[in-house]
Amino acid sequence: RFFAERMVPFSFPLSKCALWDPIPMGDVIGSHIAYYRNPKLSMTEKTLRLAYRHAKQNEKKLFSCFLLGTLAVDEDGENVMLAIDRFDPGREV
C-alpha cells in the first residue's frame, strides 16, 4: 500500500565535498520500499533480547540505539529482506 501522508523526504549527511549537483531536477516522485515489493524482517533472538534488556534498564522513556543488519533483494526483485543481527546502544555524547 502507498501512504503518501507518512512519507518523508530523505537527505544525505552534510559533507565538505559533494559528488553530485545538489540542485533538484525534474518532477518529485515517491519512493517506498514496499510499493512494488514484499518486505520481510528477520531479527536474531539475541539481538532482540539485548535491545529489550537495554530498554528496560534505561531510566529515560526515550533513548536512541542502532540496529545493524543487511538489506537484500532477491533475483526477481519481488522480495526485500532486512536481516537485523546486531544491537548497538550507542553513546550518550
Summary of the structure (lengths in Angstrom):
residues: 93
radius of gyration: 17.7
end to end distance: 38.4
largest distance: 48.5
contacts: 140
relative contact order: 0.21
helix: 17%
strand: 26%
